Amino acid sequence: MAVMFTVCLITSNLFAAKIFAIGKLALPCAVLIFPISYILNDCFTEVWGYRKARLVIWIGFAMNLFVAVMAQIAVLLPAAFFWTGGEHFDFVFKMAPRVLLASLLAFLAGSTFNAYVLSKMKVAQGGKGFSLRAIVSSLAGEFLDSLIFMPIAFWGTPIRNLGWMMLCQVSFKVLYEILILPVTAAVVKKLKAVEEDAYDNDVRYNPFKILDF
């Protein structure tokens, strides 16, 4: 799941090179896959806690940064004289430093805030009401993500247009996660059952495990 989380982050940066439109709604194709990272983030936090979720977030951040840096090096390398794909390659992989910074900061802040809100609500609700805290935490995380990314990446865009883009992006992502919430809840339930069975078996064969904090 951590590998899938990281792949979603890296792939979303590549998909962001294309903008699609449905009527007046224009969004980067990254919205097709990026919300999955928030869904996985909810699973990590709900099953394994905030500390483990934060660890996965930092791993994803490091791998995302690694790919971004290596992509810039690949763009700078001189192309072979017979290769004609340079323009298309650069279009996908050559991110402006401002956009790269916005993407990394927004992801780190949004994902961490999402996990933090979910963990706090879980304690406050006594472990019940996963659906509500999944929606609220995603809304909080996605809002912070867009609040950081949009102004940095699209600096100079009129405030009204910027606000509309943020509203569309946050609304689409949260709606995406609401629609897939039954699947998320089922996955969380299954993971908890697997973890409980694993812990019970561990204690059965190692009685001192219960004292290991």
N, C-alpha and C positions, 0 to 999 in steps of 0.2 A: 504493500500500500504506500509505503514511503517512496519507493521507486516510481510508482504511478504518479504520486503527488509531484515529484520532481520533473517527470516527463511532461506533465500537464503545464507546468510553469514555463519550461523551455519551449515547448511547442506553441504555446499561446503567443510568445514573442514573435515567432515566425509567421503565425497566422495573422498577426496584427498588420502585416504588410498589405493585406487586401481589405477593402471597405465594401460591405454589401449594403443594399438598400431595399427596404420593404415599404413602399409608399414614401412618406416623408421621414421615415425612420432609417437613419444611416448609422451603422455600427461596424467596428472592426471584427473580422472573423474570429478574433481571439475570444469573443464572448461565447463561442460555441463550446470551448473546452476549458477556459479559465475558471468558470464556476465550479467545475469538478474538483478543483484544488480546495475550494472552500467546503465542499461536501466532505471530502476526505479529512480536512482539518477538523470538522465537527466530529467525525468518527474517532480521530486520535484523541481529542480532548475528552469526549464522552466516555470512552473505554479505558484509556491509559492515563488520562489526566493532563493538566496544563504543562507540566515540565516536559513530558515526552512530546507533546504537540509542539512546544517551543523548540525542542531539539530538532525535530523534523523540519520545521520552518527555517531554521538556520542552515541545515544541510541543503535544503532547496535553494536558499539564497546564495550559498557558496557555489553550488553547481551552476546556477543561473548566471552568476557573475563570471565563472570560468568559461562557459560557452560564449558569453557575450564578448569577453576579452579575446578569446581565440578566434572568434568570427571577425573581429576588427583586424587581427593580424593576417588572417586569410585574405581579407579584402585588400590589404596593403601590399601583399606579395605580388610581384610582377607576373602577369599572365603570359602563358606560352603564346607564341606568334600565331599558331594555328587554331587557338581556342577563341570562339566567338560569343561565349555566354557571359562575358564580364558584366555587361550592363544589367542583365537580369539577376545575376548573382549578387551584385552590389545593392540592387534594389531591395532584396530580401534581407541581406545580412548587414548592410552598412547602416547601423542605427546612429543617429546623431547623439553626441554625448549627453545632450540635455534630455532626450527621450529615454536613453539608457538609464540615466540617473533617476528620472521620474519613475520609470518602471520598477527599478530595484527598491527604491525607498517606499513607494506605494505598496508594493507587495509585502515588504517586511512589516510595515506599520499596520496595514489592513489585516493580514493574516494573524499577527500577534494579538491585535485588539479583538478579533473574532474569537480566538481561543480564550482570551481573558474573560470576555463577557459571558461566553458559554459556561466556563468553569465557575464563575461567580454565581450565575443563575442556577446552576446545578446544585450548589451548596444551599442557596436560598430556598430552592424548591424541594429540597430533600431527595434529590435524584429523580423526581417525577417531572412530567411535562416536557419531554425531550423536544417534541415538535415546536412548541412555543419558543423555547430558548434557541433552537436551531435557526428559526426564522429571524428572531430579534438579533442574535449574534451576527448572522450573515448580513443583515441590513446595516448594522453598525460597522462591520468590517468593510463591506463594499462601499459604504458612504465615505469612510475615511480614506480608502484606497483611491476613489475617484477625486476626493477633495485634494489629495496630494498630487496625483498623476496629471489631471487635466490642466491646472494652472501652470505647472512646470513644462509639460510637453507642448502645450498650445499657447504659450505666452504671447500676448499681443492680440489674441482673439477677443472680440467684444464680449463683455460680461454676460449679456443676455444669451448669446450663442453658446458660451461656455457652460452656463447654467443648464441650458436645454440638453446639451450633450451629456452632462453629468446625470441629469434626471433620467434620460433614456437608458444610459448604461446601467445605472444602479437598478432601475425598475426591471430591465430585462434580466439581469443576473439574479435578482431576488425571486422574480417570477419563475425563472428556470429552476431554482432550488426548491421552490414551493411545489412545483409540479413533480419533481423527482423525490420529494420528501418521503413518500411511502417506501421507496426503495432504500433510502438512507436509514430510515427507522428499522427496516428489516435487517439490514446489514449490521447496524449497531447491536440489535438484539442477538443476532447470531454470534457476533464477536464476543459479547459479554458471556454468552453460554460457553463458548470455546475456552475463554480465559478462566472461567470458574472451574470447568472440568480439568484444565491443565493444572490449576493451583491445587485442587483437591487431590489429584494424583501425585503431585509433588509432595504434599504434606503426608500423604499415605506412606510413601516410600522414604521420606525424609522428615520425621516428626519434628526435628529441630528447625525446619524451615519456617515454622510459624513464629519463631523468635528472631528471625533474621529480618531486620529493618534496614 
